[in-house]
Amino acid sequence: HEHVSGTVKYSKYWTRDCGEDDEAASPGIENPVLYREDGVYEFSPTQKFDVFREYEYEVKDDALEIYFVEGGKRAHMFLSLKFVPTAEEEGGQWVKATSDHLCIKDLYSATFRVRLNGLS
C-alpha cells in the first residue's frame, strides 16, 4: 500500500502586476494576493518529485475568497471565508472563519483564526 509523505514549505509572493494589458490578470482584480506552496513528495525512497499549488486571495464584500490558480490564471473557488469576532482570549482580539471544500469524494474543512494584534 503506497502513501504520500513529505514536507511543504509555505511562502507568500506578490509577483503579478494586474494592469489592463496583463493577459494573466483576473477580471476586476487590481492587485490580487498570490500564495504558493512548494514541496517535495516521496512515494518511495527512489521516487520523489516536486509539487506546488498556487492560490489567489480576493476580498469581496465581507468575505475573503480563495481561488485555485492553474496555468497562471484563476481557476475555481477553493474557500469563501467570512470572519467573525470571537471572545477575547490568549491576551488579544481574534476573528475566526470556517469553510468547507468538497473535492470529488473528499471534504476539506478549514478553520482560520487570526489575531488582530492591535487592529479593531
Secondary structure as GFF3:
##gff-version 3
##sequence-region A 1 120
A	DSSP	beta_strand	5	13	.	.	.	ID=ss1
A	DSSP	beta_strand	33	44	.	.	.	ID=ss2
A	DSSP	beta_strand	47	60	.	.	.	ID=ss3
A	DSSP	beta_strand	63	70	.	.	.	ID=ss4
A	DSSP	beta_strand	73	81	.	.	.	ID=ss5
A	DSSP	beta_strand	84	85	.	.	.	ID=ss6
A	DSSP	beta_strand	94	103	.	.	.	ID=ss7
A	DSSP	beta_strand	106	115	.	.	.	ID=ss8
###
